[in-house]
Amino acid sequence: MAMTIAQIRTHLEELAQEHDEASRIGLSTDSAYIADLKEEIAIFRMALVTAAVTEIAVERGELFGRQVG
């Protein structure tokens, strides 16, 4: 099931909090953990951009019709 923009944004906020907490408690030296966390953040940032652009395109299509040519 696809996530909504709000769900993606919420998950990104949770990942940012996790990153901050990891740094606070000294896990920033665990390179594998930090790399995985940063990769997940990058994936969800891309998902947020993709979802937002798709939403804009759908709304534009509903307002102005399909672009041809």
PDB file of N, CA, C and O in Angstrom:
ATOM      1  N   MET A   1       0.839  -1.179   0.000  1.00  0.00           N
ATOM      2  CA  MET A   1       0.000   0.000   0.000  1.00  0.00           C
ATOM      3  C   MET A   1       0.888   1.248   0.000  1.00  0.00           C
ATOM      4  O   MET A   1       1.864   1.331   0.745  1.00  0.00           O
ATOM      5  N   ALA A   2       0.538   2.190  -0.828  1.00  0.00           N
ATOM      6  CA  ALA A   2       1.312   3.421  -0.951  1.00  0.00           C
ATOM      7  C   ALA A   2       1.101   4.323   0.271  1.00  0.00           C
ATOM      8  O   ALA A   2       0.027   4.347   0.872  1.00  0.00           O
ATOM      9  N   MET A   3       2.142   5.049   0.611  1.00  0.00           N
ATOM     10  CA  MET A   3       2.069   5.987   1.726  1.00  0.00           C
ATOM     11  C   MET A   3       1.606   7.347   1.207  1.00  0.00           C
ATOM     12  O   MET A   3       1.898   7.722   0.071  1.00  0.00           O
ATOM     13  N   THR A   4       0.891   8.071   2.043  1.00  0.00           N
ATOM     14  CA  THR A   4       0.500   9.423   1.691  1.00  0.00           C
ATOM     15  C   THR A   4       1.671  10.366   1.933  1.00  0.00           C
ATOM     16  O   THR A   4       2.652  10.006   2.583  1.00  0.00           O
ATOM     17  N   ILE A   5       1.553  11.574   1.401  1.00  0.00           N
ATOM     18  CA  ILE A   5       2.595  12.570   1.622  1.00  0.00           C
ATOM     19  C   ILE A   5       2.764  12.825   3.115  1.00  0.00           C
ATOM     20  O   ILE A   5       3.888  12.946   3.602  1.00  0.00           O
ATOM     21  N   ALA A   6       1.667  12.904   3.833  1.00  0.00           N
ATOM     22  CA  ALA A   6       1.735  13.144   5.283  1.00  0.00           C
ATOM     23  C   ALA A   6       2.458  12.003   5.997  1.00  0.00           C
ATOM     24  O   ALA A   6       3.246  12.246   6.911  1.00  0.00           O
ATOM     25  N   GLN A   7       2.196  10.766   5.588  1.00  0.00           N
ATOM     26  CA  GLN A   7       2.858   9.618   6.209  1.00  0.00           C
ATOM     27  C   GLN A   7       4.361   9.621   5.903  1.00  0.00           C
ATOM     28  O   GLN A   7       5.179   9.315   6.770  1.00  0.00           O
ATOM     29  N   ILE A   8       4.708   9.969   4.672  1.00  0.00           N
ATOM     30  CA  ILE A   8       6.122  10.020   4.301  1.00  0.00           C
ATOM     31  C   ILE A   8       6.822  11.102   5.110  1.00  0.00           C
ATOM     32  O   ILE A   8       7.911  10.883   5.641  1.00  0.00           O
ATOM     33  N   ARG A   9       6.193  12.273   5.205  1.00  0.00           N
ATOM     34  CA  ARG A   9       6.784  13.377   5.958  1.00  0.00           C
ATOM     35  C   ARG A   9       6.964  13.000   7.428  1.00  0.00           C
ATOM     36  O   ARG A   9       7.997  13.295   8.030  1.00  0.00           O
ATOM     37  N   THR A  10       5.956  12.347   7.999  1.00  0.00           N
ATOM     38  CA  THR A  10       6.037  11.907   9.395  1.00  0.00           C
ATOM     39  C   THR A  10       7.188  10.930   9.578  1.00  0.00           C
ATOM     40  O   THR A  10       7.930  11.020  10.556  1.00  0.00           O
ATOM     41  N   HIS A  11       7.340  10.000   8.647  1.00  0.00           N
ATOM     42  CA  HIS A  11       8.426   9.022   8.750  1.00  0.00           C
ATOM     43  C   HIS A  11       9.784   9.713   8.635  1.00  0.00           C
ATOM     44  O   HIS A  11      10.727   9.348   9.336  1.00  0.00           O
ATOM     45  N   LEU A  12       9.888  10.708   7.754  1.00  0.00           N
ATOM     46  CA  LEU A  12      11.139  11.461   7.642  1.00  0.00           C
ATOM     47  C   LEU A  12      11.463  12.182   8.944  1.00  0.00           C
ATOM     48  O   LEU A  12      12.622  12.233   9.357  1.00  0.00           O
ATOM     49  N   GLU A  13      10.456  12.732   9.584  1.00  0.00           N
ATOM     50  CA  GLU A  13      10.676  13.395  10.876  1.00  0.00           C
ATOM     51  C   GLU A  13      11.153  12.391  11.923  1.00  0.00           C
ATOM     52  O   GLU A  13      12.033  12.694  12.727  1.00  0.00           O
ATOM     53  N   GLU A  14      10.568  11.200  11.906  1.00  0.00           N
ATOM     54  CA  GLU A  14      10.987  10.150  12.842  1.00  0.00           C
ATOM     55  C   GLU A  14      12.430   9.728  12.574  1.00  0.00           C
ATOM     56  O   GLU A  14      13.198   9.500  13.509  1.00  0.00           O
ATOM     57  N   LEU A  15      12.794   9.625  11.301  1.00  0.00           N
ATOM     58  CA  LEU A  15      14.171   9.256  10.953  1.00  0.00           C
ATOM     59  C   LEU A  15      15.148  10.344  11.395  1.00  0.00           C
ATOM     60  O   LEU A  15      16.243  10.041  11.868  1.00  0.00           O
ATOM     61  N   ALA A  16      14.759  11.596  11.245  1.00  0.00           N
ATOM     62  CA  ALA A  16      15.612  12.703  11.694  1.00  0.00           C
ATOM     63  C   ALA A  16      15.796  12.646  13.211  1.00  0.00           C
ATOM     64  O   ALA A  16      16.895  12.871  13.717  1.00  0.00           O
ATOM     65  N   GLN A  17      14.725  12.347  13.924  1.00  0.00           N
ATOM     66  CA  GLN A  17      14.818  12.206  15.377  1.00  0.00           C
ATOM     67  C   GLN A  17      15.722  11.039  15.753  1.00  0.00           C
ATOM     68  O   GLN A  17      16.513  11.133  16.692  1.00  0.00           O
ATOM     69  N   GLU A  18      15.599   9.937  15.012  1.00  0.00           N
ATOM     70  CA  GLU A  18      16.447   8.777  15.266  1.00  0.00           C
ATOM     71  C   GLU A  18      17.915   9.135  15.039  1.00  0.00           C
ATOM     72  O   GLU A  18      18.786   8.743  15.816  1.00  0.00           O
ATOM     73  N   HIS A  19      18.178   9.878  13.975  1.00  0.00           N
ATOM     74  CA  HIS A  19      19.546  10.293  13.681  1.00  0.00           C
ATOM     75  C   HIS A  19      20.088  11.186  14.803  1.00  0.00           C
ATOM     76  O   HIS A  19      21.218  11.009  15.259  1.00  0.00           O
ATOM     77  N   ASP A  20      19.276  12.135  15.235  1.00  0.00           N
ATOM     78  CA  ASP A  20      19.688  13.023  16.328  1.00  0.00           C
ATOM     79  C   ASP A  20      19.960  12.229  17.606  1.00  0.00           C
ATOM     80  O   ASP A  20      20.953  12.466  18.294  1.00  0.00           O
ATOM     81  N   GLU A  21      19.078  11.294  17.913  1.00  0.00           N
ATOM     82  CA  GLU A  21      19.243  10.472  19.119  1.00  0.00           C
ATOM     83  C   GLU A  21      20.496   9.607  19.019  1.00  0.00           C
ATOM     84  O   GLU A  21      21.236   9.457  19.991  1.00  0.00           O
ATOM     85  N   ALA A  22      20.726   9.041  17.839  1.00  0.00           N
ATOM     86  CA  ALA A  22      21.918   8.212  17.645  1.00  0.00           C
ATOM     87  C   ALA A  22      23.181   9.027  17.881  1.00  0.00           C
ATOM     88  O   ALA A  22      24.132   8.557  18.506  1.00  0.00           O
ATOM     89  N   SER A  23      23.179  10.250  17.373  1.00  0.00           N
ATOM     90  CA  SER A  23      24.334  11.124  17.595  1.00  0.00           C
ATOM     91  C   SER A  23      24.490  11.460  19.070  1.00  0.00           C
ATOM     92  O   SER A  23      25.601  11.496  19.598  1.00  0.00           O
ATOM     93  N   ARG A  24      23.367  11.704  19.724  1.00  0.00           N
ATOM     94  CA  ARG A  24      23.391  12.092  21.126  1.00  0.00           C
ATOM     95  C   ARG A  24      23.953  10.993  22.018  1.00  0.00           C
ATOM     96  O   ARG A  24      24.667  11.272  22.981  1.00  0.00           O
ATOM     97  N   ILE A  25      23.629   9.741  21.694  1.00  0.00           N
ATOM     98  CA  ILE A  25      24.070   8.640  22.560  1.00  0.00           C
ATOM     99  C   ILE A  25      25.353   7.969  22.071  1.00  0.00           C
ATOM    100  O   ILE A  25      25.782   6.959  22.628  1.00  0.00           O
ATOM    101  N   GLY A  26      25.959   8.531  21.034  1.00  0.00           N
ATOM    102  CA  GLY A  26      27.259   8.033  20.599  1.00  0.00           C
ATOM    103  C   GLY A  26      27.245   6.990  19.506  1.00  0.00           C
ATOM    104  O   GLY A  26      28.277   6.377  19.233  1.00  0.00           O
ATOM    105  N   LEU A  27      26.110   6.769  18.875  1.00  0.00           N
ATOM    106  CA  LEU A  27      26.061   5.777  17.796  1.00  0.00           C
ATOM    107  C   LEU A  27      26.558   6.329  16.467  1.00  0.00           C
ATOM    108  O   LEU A  27      26.613   5.605  15.473  1.00  0.00           O
ATOM    109  N   SER A  28      26.920   7.606  16.446  1.00  0.00           N
ATOM    110  CA  SER A  28      27.405   8.185  15.190  1.00  0.00           C
ATOM    111  C   SER A  28      28.712   7.538  14.737  1.00  0.00           C
ATOM    112  O   SER A  28      29.117   7.700  13.585  1.00  0.00           O
ATOM    113  N   THR A  29      29.365   6.816  15.621  1.00  0.00           N
ATOM    114  CA  THR A  29      30.597   6.111  15.250  1.00  0.00           C
ATOM    115  C   THR A  29      30.321   4.744  14.624  1.00  0.00           C
ATOM    116  O   THR A  29      31.232   4.108  14.094  1.00  0.00           O
ATOM    117  N   ASP A  30      29.071   4.293  14.684  1.00  0.00           N
ATOM    118  CA  ASP A  30      28.692   3.024  14.057  1.00  0.00           C
ATOM    119  C   ASP A  30      28.394   3.299  12.590  1.00  0.00           C
ATOM    120  O   ASP A  30      27.262   3.610  12.220  1.00  0.00           O
ATOM    121  N   SER A  31      29.427   3.179  11.762  1.00  0.00           N
ATOM    122  CA  SER A  31      29.315   3.597  10.365  1.00  0.00           C
ATOM    123  C   SER A  31      28.250   2.821   9.582  1.00  0.00           C
ATOM    124  O   SER A  31      27.577   3.400   8.731  1.00  0.00           O
ATOM    125  N   ALA A  32      28.089   1.544   9.850  1.00  0.00           N
ATOM    126  CA  ALA A  32      27.080   0.757   9.128  1.00  0.00           C
ATOM    127  C   ALA A  32      25.671   1.227   9.479  1.00  0.00           C
ATOM    128  O   ALA A  32      24.821   1.371   8.601  1.00  0.00           O
ATOM    129  N   TYR A  33      25.432   1.462  10.754  1.00  0.00           N
ATOM    130  CA  TYR A  33      24.113   1.931  11.207  1.00  0.00           C
ATOM    131  C   TYR A  33      23.801   3.304  10.614  1.00  0.00           C
ATOM    132  O   TYR A  33      22.706   3.526  10.097  1.00  0.00           O
ATOM    133  N   ILE A  34      24.765   4.222  10.690  1.00  0.00           N
ATOM    134  CA  ILE A  34      24.560   5.574  10.176  1.00  0.00           C
ATOM    135  C   ILE A  34      24.371   5.547   8.661  1.00  0.00           C
ATOM    136  O   ILE A  34      23.547   6.293   8.131  1.00  0.00           O
ATOM    137  N   ALA A  35      25.113   4.710   7.964  1.00  0.00           N
ATOM    138  CA  ALA A  35      24.961   4.595   6.509  1.00  0.00           C
ATOM    139  C   ALA A  35      23.567   4.097   6.154  1.00  0.00           C
ATOM    140  O   ALA A  35      22.937   4.622   5.237  1.00  0.00           O
ATOM    141  N   ASP A  36      23.077   3.083   6.875  1.00  0.00           N
ATOM    142  CA  ASP A  36      21.730   2.570   6.630  1.00  0.00           C
ATOM    143  C   ASP A  36      20.682   3.644   6.909  1.00  0.00           C
ATOM    144  O   ASP A  36      19.727   3.800   6.148  1.00  0.00           O
ATOM    145  N   LEU A  37      20.862   4.372   7.987  1.00  0.00           N
ATOM    146  CA  LEU A  37      19.919   5.419   8.354  1.00  0.00           C
ATOM    147  C   LEU A  37      19.911   6.521   7.299  1.00  0.00           C
ATOM    148  O   LEU A  37      18.844   6.983   6.896  1.00  0.00           O
ATOM    149  N   LYS A  38      21.085   6.942   6.850  1.00  0.00           N
ATOM    150  CA  LYS A  38      21.169   7.977   5.822  1.00  0.00           C
ATOM    151  C   LYS A  38      20.571   7.507   4.499  1.00  0.00           C
ATOM    152  O   LYS A  38      19.950   8.290   3.781  1.00  0.00           O
ATOM    153  N   GLU A  39      20.759   6.231   4.180  1.00  0.00           N
ATOM    154  CA  GLU A  39      20.181   5.685   2.958  1.00  0.00           C
ATOM    155  C   GLU A  39      18.655   5.699   3.034  1.00  0.00           C
ATOM    156  O   GLU A  39      17.984   6.053   2.064  1.00  0.00           O
ATOM    157  N   GLU A  40      18.111   5.314   4.187  1.00  0.00           N
ATOM    158  CA  GLU A  40      16.656   5.326   4.349  1.00  0.00           C
ATOM    159  C   GLU A  40      16.117   6.753   4.264  1.00  0.00           C
ATOM    160  O   GLU A  40      15.061   6.986   3.677  1.00  0.00           O
ATOM    161  N   ILE A  41      16.836   7.700   4.845  1.00  0.00           N
ATOM    162  CA  ILE A  41      16.423   9.100   4.761  1.00  0.00           C
ATOM    163  C   ILE A  41      16.407   9.555   3.299  1.00  0.00           C
ATOM    164  O   ILE A  41      15.461  10.217   2.871  1.00  0.00           O
ATOM    165  N   ALA A  42      17.433   9.211   2.538  1.00  0.00           N
ATOM    166  CA  ALA A  42      17.501   9.589   1.123  1.00  0.00           C
ATOM    167  C   ALA A  42      16.350   8.971   0.333  1.00  0.00           C
ATOM    168  O   ALA A  42      15.746   9.631  -0.513  1.00  0.00           O
ATOM    169  N   ILE A  43      16.051   7.716   0.609  1.00  0.00           N
ATOM    170  CA  ILE A  43      14.951   7.030  -0.085  1.00  0.00           C
ATOM    171  C   ILE A  43      13.622   7.721   0.203  1.00  0.00           C
ATOM    172  O   ILE A  43      12.818   7.935  -0.704  1.00  0.00           O
ATOM    173  N   PHE A  44      13.396   8.068   1.461  1.00  0.00           N
ATOM    174  CA  PHE A  44      12.128   8.697   1.813  1.00  0.00           C
ATOM    175  C   PHE A  44      12.052  10.145   1.352  1.00  0.00           C
ATOM    176  O   PHE A  44      10.957  10.641   1.090  1.00  0.00           O
ATOM    177  N   ARG A  45      13.182  10.838   1.246  1.00  0.00           N
ATOM    178  CA  ARG A  45      13.171  12.182   0.657  1.00  0.00           C
ATOM    179  C   ARG A  45      12.754  12.103  -0.810  1.00  0.00           C
ATOM    180  O   ARG A  45      11.950  12.906  -1.284  1.00  0.00           O
ATOM    181  N   MET A  46      13.311  11.128  -1.516  1.00  0.00           N
ATOM    182  CA  MET A  46      12.942  10.951  -2.917  1.00  0.00           C
ATOM    183  C   MET A  46      11.467  10.566  -3.042  1.00  0.00           C
ATOM    184  O   MET A  46      10.775  11.034  -3.946  1.00  0.00           O
ATOM    185  N   ALA A  47      10.994   9.724  -2.145  1.00  0.00           N
ATOM    186  CA  ALA A  47       9.578   9.341  -2.161  1.00  0.00           C
ATOM    187  C   ALA A  47       8.688  10.557  -1.928  1.00  0.00           C
ATOM    188  O   ALA A  47       7.632  10.681  -2.548  1.00  0.00           O
ATOM    189  N   LEU A  48       9.111  11.456  -1.033  1.00  0.00           N
ATOM    190  CA  LEU A  48       8.333  12.660  -0.757  1.00  0.00           C
ATOM    191  C   LEU A  48       8.271  13.558  -1.990  1.00  0.00           C
ATOM    192  O   LEU A  48       7.204  14.061  -2.343  1.00  0.00           O
ATOM    193  N   VAL A  49       9.404  13.757  -2.636  1.00  0.00           N
ATOM    194  CA  VAL A  49       9.435  14.582  -3.848  1.00  0.00           C
ATOM    195  C   VAL A  49       8.566  13.956  -4.933  1.00  0.00           C
ATOM    196  O   VAL A  49       7.781  14.648  -5.581  1.00  0.00           O
ATOM    197  N   THR A  50       8.705  12.662  -5.127  1.00  0.00           N
ATOM    198  CA  THR A  50       7.929  11.955  -6.153  1.00  0.00           C
ATOM    199  C   THR A  50       6.434  12.065  -5.875  1.00  0.00           C
ATOM    200  O   THR A  50       5.654  12.333  -6.789  1.00  0.00           O
ATOM    201  N   ALA A  51       6.032  11.863  -4.639  1.00  0.00           N
ATOM    202  CA  ALA A  51       4.615  11.943  -4.280  1.00  0.00           C
ATOM    203  C   ALA A  51       4.079  13.357  -4.475  1.00  0.00           C
ATOM    204  O   ALA A  51       2.958  13.538  -4.950  1.00  0.00           O
ATOM    205  N   ALA A  52       4.871  14.351  -4.112  1.00  0.00           N
ATOM    206  CA  ALA A  52       4.429  15.736  -4.263  1.00  0.00           C
ATOM    207  C   ALA A  52       4.278  16.109  -5.737  1.00  0.00           C
ATOM    208  O   ALA A  52       3.288  16.731  -6.122  1.00  0.00           O
ATOM    209  N   VAL A  53       5.252  15.733  -6.558  1.00  0.00           N
ATOM    210  CA  VAL A  53       5.186  16.040  -7.987  1.00  0.00           C
ATOM    211  C   VAL A  53       3.994  15.315  -8.619  1.00  0.00           C
ATOM    212  O   VAL A  53       3.290  15.889  -9.450  1.00  0.00           O
ATOM    213  N   THR A  54       3.771  14.081  -8.236  1.00  0.00           N
ATOM    214  CA  THR A  54       2.633  13.326  -8.762  1.00  0.00           C
ATOM    215  C   THR A  54       1.328  13.992  -8.369  1.00  0.00           C
ATOM    216  O   THR A  54       0.424  14.121  -9.195  1.00  0.00           O
ATOM    217  N   GLU A  55       1.220  14.417  -7.116  1.00  0.00           N
ATOM    218  CA  GLU A  55       0.000  15.080  -6.656  1.00  0.00           C
ATOM    219  C   GLU A  55      -0.248  16.372  -7.437  1.00  0.00           C
ATOM    220  O   GLU A  55      -1.381  16.661  -7.820  1.00  0.00           O
ATOM    221  N   ILE A  56       0.801  17.135  -7.667  1.00  0.00           N
ATOM    222  CA  ILE A  56       0.670  18.370  -8.439  1.00  0.00           C
ATOM    223  C   ILE A  56       0.223  18.062  -9.866  1.00  0.00           C
ATOM    224  O   ILE A  56      -0.658  18.739 -10.398  1.00  0.00           O
ATOM    225  N   ALA A  57       0.816  17.059 -10.481  1.00  0.00           N
ATOM    226  CA  ALA A  57       0.456  16.694 -11.852  1.00  0.00           C
ATOM    227  C   ALA A  57      -0.997  16.242 -11.954  1.00  0.00           C
ATOM    228  O   ALA A  57      -1.697  16.596 -12.903  1.00  0.00           O
ATOM    229  N   VAL A  58      -1.442  15.466 -10.984  1.00  0.00           N
ATOM    230  CA  VAL A  58      -2.831  14.996 -10.988  1.00  0.00           C
ATOM    231  C   VAL A  58      -3.784  16.178 -10.843  1.00  0.00           C
ATOM    232  O   VAL A  58      -4.762  16.293 -11.582  1.00  0.00           O
ATOM    233  N   GLU A  59      -3.493  17.049  -9.893  1.00  0.00           N
ATOM    234  CA  GLU A  59      -4.358  18.208  -9.687  1.00  0.00           C
ATOM    235  C   GLU A  59      -4.379  19.116 -10.914  1.00  0.00           C
ATOM    236  O   GLU A  59      -5.430  19.630 -11.295  1.00  0.00           O
ATOM    237  N   ARG A  60      -3.224  19.308 -11.524  1.00  0.00           N
ATOM    238  CA  ARG A  60      -3.156  20.125 -12.735  1.00  0.00           C
ATOM    239  C   ARG A  60      -3.977  19.486 -13.850  1.00  0.00           C
ATOM    240  O   ARG A  60      -4.689  20.178 -14.577  1.00  0.00           O
ATOM    241  N   GLY A  61      -3.877  18.169 -13.982  1.00  0.00           N
ATOM    242  CA  GLY A  61      -4.660  17.464 -14.983  1.00  0.00           C
ATOM    243  C   GLY A  61      -6.149  17.592 -14.746  1.00  0.00           C
ATOM    244  O   GLY A  61      -6.926  17.725 -15.692  1.00  0.00           O
ATOM    245  N   GLU A  62      -6.550  17.551 -13.485  1.00  0.00           N
ATOM    246  CA  GLU A  62      -7.975  17.703 -13.165  1.00  0.00           C
ATOM    247  C   GLU A  62      -8.470  19.121 -13.467  1.00  0.00           C
ATOM    248  O   GLU A  62      -9.612  19.311 -13.884  1.00  0.00           O
ATOM    249  N   LEU A  63      -7.605  20.107 -13.253  1.00  0.00           N
ATOM    250  CA  LEU A  63      -7.994  21.496 -13.485  1.00  0.00           C
ATOM    251  C   LEU A  63      -7.970  21.886 -14.954  1.00  0.00           C
ATOM    252  O   LEU A  63      -8.884  22.557 -15.434  1.00  0.00           O
ATOM    253  N   PHE A  64      -6.929  21.470 -15.672  1.00  0.00           N
ATOM    254  CA  PHE A  64      -6.709  21.966 -17.034  1.00  0.00           C
ATOM    255  C   PHE A  64      -6.802  20.899 -18.115  1.00  0.00           C
ATOM    256  O   PHE A  64      -6.678  21.210 -19.300  1.00  0.00           O
ATOM    257  N   GLY A  65      -7.017  19.658 -17.731  1.00  0.00           N
ATOM    258  CA  GLY A  65      -7.091  18.595 -18.708  1.00  0.00           C
ATOM    259  C   GLY A  65      -5.718  18.044 -19.051  1.00  0.00           C
ATOM    260  O   GLY A  65      -4.687  18.570 -18.632  1.00  0.00           O
ATOM    261  N   ARG A  66      -5.740  16.990 -19.810  1.00  0.00           N
ATOM    262  CA  ARG A  66      -4.507  16.304 -20.183  1.00  0.00           C
ATOM    263  C   ARG A  66      -3.696  17.156 -21.166  1.00  0.00           C
ATOM    264  O   ARG A  66      -4.240  17.732 -22.108  1.00  0.00           O
ATOM    265  N   GLN A  67      -2.388  17.219 -20.923  1.00  0.00           N
ATOM    266  CA  GLN A  67      -1.491  17.953 -21.823  1.00  0.00           C
ATOM    267  C   GLN A  67      -1.163  17.062 -23.026  1.00  0.00           C
ATOM    268  O   GLN A  67      -0.756  15.912 -22.862  1.00  0.00           O
ATOM    269  N   VAL A  68      -1.340  17.591 -24.203  1.00  0.00           N
ATOM    270  CA  VAL A  68      -1.105  16.839 -25.429  1.00  0.00           C
ATOM    271  C   VAL A  68      -0.059  17.564 -26.252  1.00  0.00           C
ATOM    272  O   VAL A  68      -0.090  18.787 -26.385  1.00  0.00           O
ATOM    273  N   GLY A  69       0.873  16.787 -26.807  1.00  0.00           N
ATOM    274  CA  GLY A  69       1.833  17.372 -27.739  1.00  0.00           C
ATOM    275  C   GLY A  69       3.127  17.563 -27.188  1.00  0.00           C
ATOM    276  O   GLY A  69       4.025  18.049 -27.875  1.00  0.00           O
TER     277      GLY A  69
END
